[in-house]
Amino acid sequence: MAFIIERNTRYRIPEDMTSPVRHAWEMVERDHKQVLGATSTLVSGKAEIANVVIRYSVPEDRCPAWPEAYCFRFVQNDGSTELHIAAGDDLGLVFGMLEYSRKHLGVDPFWFWADLPPERHSRIELPADDYDSPEPYVRFRGWFVNDEVCLIGWKEVYPPTREVWMPVFEALLRCGGNMVIPGTDLPKHGIHADLAAEMGLWVTHHHAEPLGAEMFLRAYPGKKASYRENPELFETLWEEAIEQQKDRNIVWVLSFRGQGDQPFWAQDPAFDTPEKRGEMISRVVRRQYDMVRSKVSNPQCSVALYGEIAELYKAGHVSIPEDIIKIWADNGYGKMVSRRNNNENNRIPSLPGTHDNGKHGIYYHVTFHDLQASNHLALFPSPTSFIRDELERAFQAGAKDYLLVNSGNIRPHIYTLDLVSELWMRGEADAEVHLHSFVSRMYSSGRVEIADLYRDYARNTVTYGPNEDDRAGDEFYHHPARKIVGHWLQGKSDYPLEQLYWATGEVDFPEQVEWFRRKCADAFSGWLELRERIERLIPRLAEPERLRLKDHLQLHVELHLSGCGGFDKLGQSFAAYREGNCPLAFVYASQAIWKYQEGLVALQAAEHGKWADFFRADWLTNITSTVQNMDTLRRWLRMHGDSPDFFLWYKQFLMPETEKYIYLENTHRNPLSDDELAKRLADQFGV
């Protein structure tokens, strides 16, 4: 027996809808219109016949009993068949309605971010088979919208408005997520946390902002941020935060770090032993725990075992009540080990041990910002099978009560976010099957070639160390390059740049520059070949799919290609300078500018339509800053031999021999621009 959905399908929704259900209904209403070309019809009262009924479940439905479960039931009513979407709670109804939209109306979870509108239909026929939602593998699952500068800069208004946040939260809900940290250190008056709660999401907190409280030094400027000295001031902030959020679904973060997301003992040297530090953390966590429990019945609490807290916990210096979820973090590159801190990279395993009782979860990065080699604007640099392996291993170790994913600016990372959503729902995934499924959703042709391109993307990323996760993202080409220029122009070339030891080891500065140059030069041809394959494929695709491939793969390739090319030219510039050839160094520095500018051009090309200005707040990778650094370098180099008249290199290398000794200075003193001089010198030098 078939069930038909068509333009005049009639819906019945709950009376006095709660806010989360109302938001989900508005999504379904919009989806119905997009797919079937007509506004959906709402009926009220049980006397009127409805085709799709959205309601809370009753015992006769035999709906699954776990939180947020839903079911589809096909019910006979006066000779007609009705589809009932039923659930025992608000989020269950939300997930049921969005599954109806995905499964039957064909709306992709990332339709907004991938510019992927659903197909139009005059009618949709589906089997009238009852359906029970599977229980998600992870209880609390969601995104930390972190380092979200593109979302911040996309529109003029700060903090970001409802217009920016609604597509973020909608995509998360469509992916089966139920939890969010809505942004990083945004003003408390912003809409972000209120809207997340309004849409039914559990809200949780950054580990540097325990309980979501105001930062101490913002609330008490001039006071010492020491719990030992000012416990009552800290507790006043915690009390206020609990009072403000106690009636919402909150996963309370209990933690104690210093101001500015650093260890508290950096500001209070009295805590000079692991025992003292662990005792203070344990005491504060217990105090926060008791404060929450005094206001909230059966609260959901967590502790982030991040950085130094994980080390103290593993050494037995931190004590945490068993019903608090202990959250373990990857190193920012997807490996469940402690993160690299400047040049220190201990890679201590970051997973619960066999004797770690209680609840455990994971904080995981598919995007990261660390001023070294992380991916911020570009795709995750390792194969997605690596993400799969790490998360499945974490689940097997017992870290399956909570999964928070650093989602960055959403749009560049939909491929990996989609994979993680499958993992948090099912507990396992086949990376190859997922790749083909994802590509099939995004493209109607060229699927085999596109899947190959995604695979080869990870194969081309720069490997900079011995570990499988030592693969470079877009920041690799920019932060180290700017540090090298600064070190060079400050006259420190005779000394190594210690900030780069994490990559090069303890070698002299010229060897450091050459190490980066060689890594980038070796990778350049692979990225160039990948771009050429994309450019050959694009004309074969339908127009919307051409743009999608450019935005979601070619852009990422261009960021790597321009970065590799720019860093290679920077290294050649330094080598020429060391040989005393400033004109050639000037040319190479100019070529570095032009290469890095190709990355800016690629970002600008992706700012079409609704995406206008999406990348204008690229303040983290900050390609514009890199271009400016290269420009400063070439101006500095031109001072070496072409100053003060900025005509000498033209005379030496470009002026015809017949003119050099007879020209009149008053008719030949209009100096060439840096770009023009560099282009003409490059032709002269054959580089």
Stockholm file with secondary structure:
# STOCKHOLM 1.0

chainA/1-687         MAFIIERNTRYRIPEDMTSPVRHAWEMVERDHKQVLGATSTLVSGKAEIANVVIRYSVPEDRCPAWPEAYCFRFVQNDGSTELHIAAGDDLGLVFGMLEYSRKHLGVDPFWFWADLPPERHSRIELPADDYDSPEPYVRFRGWFVNDEVCLIGWKEVYPPTREVWMPVFEALLRCGGNMVIPGTDLPKHGIHADLAAEMGLWVTHHHAEPLGAEMFLRAYPGKKASYRENPELFETLWEEAIEQQKDRNIVWVLSFRGQGDQPFWAQDPAFDTPEKRGEMISRVVRRQYDMVRSKVSNPQCSVALYGEIAELYKAGHVSIPEDIIKIWADNGYGKMVSRRNNNENNRIPSLPGTHDNGKHGIYYHVTFHDLQASNHLALFPSPTSFIRDELERAFQAGAKDYLLVNSGNIRPHIYTLDLVSELWMRGEADAEVHLHSFVSRMYSSGRVEIADLYRDYARNTVTYGPNEDDRAGDEFYHHPARKIVGHWLQGKSDYPLEQLYWATGEVDFPEQVEWFRRKCADAFSGWLELRERIERLIPRLAEPERLRLKDHLQLHVELHLSGCGGFDKLGQSFAAYREGNCPLAFVYASQAIWKYQEGLVALQAAEHGKWADFFRADWLTNITSTVQNMDTLRRWLRMHGDSPDFFLWYKQFLMPETEKYIYLENTHRNPLSDDELAKRLADQFGV
#=GR chainA/1-687 SS CEEEEETTCEEECCTTCCHHHHHHHHHHHHHHHHHHSSCCEECCSTTSCCSEEEEECCGGGCCCCSTTCEEEEEEEETTEEEEEEEESSHHHHHHHHHHHIIIIICCCTTTTTTTCCCCCCSEEEEECCCEECCCCSSSEEEEECCSCHHHHHHSSSSSCCHHHHHHHHHHHHHTTCCEEECSSSCCTTSSHHHHHHHTTCEEECCTTSGGGCCCHHHHSTTSCCCTTTCHHHHHHHHHHHHHHHTTSCEEEECCCCBTTTBCGGGTCTTCCSHHHHHHHHHHHHHHHHHHHHHHSSSCEEEEEECTHHHHHHHTTCCCCCTTSEEEEECCSSSCSBCCCBTTBCCCCBCSCCTTCCSCEEEEEESSCCCSSSCCSSSCCSSCHHHHHHHHHHHHHTTCCSEEEEECTTSGGGHHHHHHHHHHHHHSCCCHHHHHHHHHHHHCSSCHHHHHHHHHHHHHHSCBCSSSTTCBCCGGGGTHHHHHHHHHHHTTCTTSCCGGGHHHHCSCCHHHHHHHHHHHHHHHHHHHHHHHHHHHHHGGGSCHHHHHHHIIIIIHHHHHHHHHHHHHHHHHHHHHHHHTTCHHHHHHHHHHHHHHHHHHHHHHHHTCCGGGTTTTTTCCSSCHHHHHHHHHHHHHHHHTTTSTTTSCHHIIIIISCHHHHTTCCGGGSCCCCCHHHHHHHHHHHHTC
#=GC SS_cons         CEEEEETTCEEECCTTCCHHHHHHHHHHHHHHHHHHSSCCEECCSTTSCCSEEEEECCGGGCCCCSTTCEEEEEEEETTEEEEEEEESSHHHHHHHHHHHIIIIICCCTTTTTTTCCCCCCSEEEEECCCEECCCCSSSEEEEECCSCHHHHHHSSSSSCCHHHHHHHHHHHHHTTCCEEECSSSCCTTSSHHHHHHHTTCEEECCTTSGGGCCCHHHHSTTSCCCTTTCHHHHHHHHHHHHHHHTTSCEEEECCCCBTTTBCGGGTCTTCCSHHHHHHHHHHHHHHHHHHHHHHSSSCEEEEEECTHHHHHHHTTCCCCCTTSEEEEECCSSSCSBCCCBTTBCCCCBCSCCTTCCSCEEEEEESSCCCSSSCCSSSCCSSCHHHHHHHHHHHHHTTCCSEEEEECTTSGGGHHHHHHHHHHHHHSCCCHHHHHHHHHHHHCSSCHHHHHHHHHHHHHHSCBCSSSTTCBCCGGGGTHHHHHHHHHHHTTCTTSCCGGGHHHHCSCCHHHHHHHHHHHHHHHHHHHHHHHHHHHHHGGGSCHHHHHHHIIIIIHHHHHHHHHHHHHHHHHHHHHHHHTTCHHHHHHHHHHHHHHHHHHHHHHHHTCCGGGTTTTTTCCSSCHHHHHHHHHHHHHHHHTTTSTTTSCHHIIIIISCHHHHTTCCGGGSCCCCCHHHHHHHHHHHHTC
//
